[in-house]
Amino acid sequence: MMRRSIIAILPLMSLAHPVFAQGEAAKVQYDVRDGYNLAFVDADVRRVADAILGSMLGVDYSVDPDVTGNITLRTTKPVAKESLVSMLEQALQSVDAVIVRQGGSYRIVSRKQARSHAPIASPMGTGGVAAGGYASEIVTLRYASANEMSKLLGQFLGEEVVSGGNDALNQIVITGAGSERQAARDIIARFDVDVLAN
């Protein structure tokens, strides 16, 4: 198959990794044979969404009228189709927007609005957590207290990552984009341990 390329505004520049306007780079899978080259530099967010969600992925999507501005998203080598949503999600941080998945469709909304529209993803450990997209997850802790874990996550990732909890059931609700929830799960896995073991 032939490699696909999307070029917008400026030619592709030589970079070691995908570049995002802000935030950590998403975990990217490369696919030299069937992947996509991206070169959006200071491009209108609607144009980028149309190219990635509409043309490349062929999914139903909408962009909320409140989401405006330009974003940068470029790669040095073709990326796999599976990485496109998470990369777009990272680039949207620069305009304070996120992707909310609703069934098979995607909505790009402001981060503030997303908190009231975030779907509930499967609990950690069941294998059903949605990849990418702004969502909430209920996490049941085994050893650490919900209150202490909430404080810890707030210190590392910001207060908004924990959107609720239940001390009686030792559960917390983590909310955010896919990469933010993954970062929260990584911290939970590291600190929700039996300190008396070994």
HUHU-V148097 format. One record per run of one state. SS is the DSSP state (H for helix, E for strand, L for the rest). FROM is the first residue (numbers start at 0). TO is the last residue. Records with the same first field share a line. If there is no record, write none. Layout:
BEGIN
SS = FROM-TO ; FROM-TO
END
This chain:
BEGIN
L = 0-2 ; 8-17 ; 20-28 ; 30-34 ; 56-59 ; 63-68 ; 74-77 ; 79-79 ; 95-95 ; 102-103 ; 114-117 ; 121-133 ; 140-144 ; 157-157 ; 166-169 ; 176-176 ; 191-197
E = 3-7 ; 18-19 ; 29-29 ; 35-43 ; 60-62 ; 69-73 ; 78-78 ; 96-101 ; 104-109 ; 118-120 ; 134-139 ; 161-165 ; 170-175
H = 44-55 ; 80-94 ; 110-113 ; 145-156 ; 158-160 ; 177-190
END
